[in-house]
């Protein structure tokens, strides 16, 4: 068996990811303790290259996946069926976001991050400047609404405006659906592009451990424990909140609503969740997310629609748990006690503002929209954001893993209610998903169960 095939096995890959966390931290400590600027620069460059390689695929992936997904619904019935499935999917997105935001608030109240001060720690000038610009750009609903509609098709793609590309994909996908056979050449071409992007991501997946070494190593080398210690309670709160959603909320929904064994779910979705943790990108994980849903028995046509939509708008880690805890963190830094209506505002943003989390900066837009909506001081928000930047790579791993798990859970829940879940495939052994999968493997692992 070749090295590549062995390396990409789920258990081997997971061990490589965990090992890369340790190696990255050790290299970061060495770079900081010896003042080896060349090593810090090298680690930073490795992390940046890995992140860039993932981001290259985000825009074309979002557009092609959603266009293909919308048109895949044709095989499940007419326009009313598509509308019903879309409505139920969005409704369950909102329900789980509501629950996740309540958990975030509860954990935030228990841990009370930022209440003990920062022990003299301060954000770097670079992060402070970056945070101020982010708050100016993302910190209002006006900016969100104005950023939704593209000035023109080409500009949305060339400037990497994920939210605008998402809007265009929904509109163009619906237009292609309404044209039927007339749009078939366009849909076929888009499908081919989508498959090419999946193959590209399949190659990048294998670089994840190297990328993690760079990301974690650079963070440790730059900040050491000067900010990690004061922000430990915030980071721990995010992990605890996400773990509760991941291993309590989702299993309850799977067991009692979808009638699916949580153990079976994690066995089949584990590869996607692991890669989400490593890559910190729901979009880059999308091919694995879609195939995991298919392996769990979800009708491939519905999975092709629900998982791309979820990768852009369904983020319980980034848009529900995290902003709730981060808002409490900023409030404590400001010496402000949040009232009932401000907590209610956090929940409202988590439920109705999920669309704002589209793209690789979903946590940032969710954070700034939440804090501005509940009226926290913009300067304190910028300070909190600048501090969070220093530990964001560590937080983002858990947030993204939670996001992706939810993006698989909801299609399973909806598919069960709509009679689109094949128990034959669900209960049959399947090989771990790869980025090159097209769903055919899962469809042939078991004969369809009787209707």
Secondary structure, DSSP 8 states (H G I E B T S, - for coil): --HHHHHTSHHHHHHHHHHHHHHHHHHHHHHHHTT-HHHHHHHHHHHHHHHHHHHHHHHHHHHHHHHHHHHHGGGG-SHHHHHHHHHHHHHHHHHHHHHHHHHHHHHHHHH-TTTT--TT----HHHHHHHHHHHHHHSSHHHHHHTTS-SSHHHHHHTT-HHHHHHHHHHHHHHHHHHGGGGHHHHHHHHHHHHHHHHHHHHHHTTHHHHHHHHHHHHHHHHTTTTTTTTHHHHHHHHHHHHHIIIIIHHHHHHHTS---HHHHHHHHHHHHHHHHHH--HHHHHHHHHHHHHHTTB-HHHHHHHHHHHHHH--HIIIIIHHHHHHHHHHHHHT----HHHHHHHHHHHHH-GGGG-STTHHHHHHHHHHHHTT--HHHHHHHHHHHHHHHHHHHHHHHHHHHHHHHHHHHHHHHHHT-B-HHHHHS------TT--SHHHHHSS-----
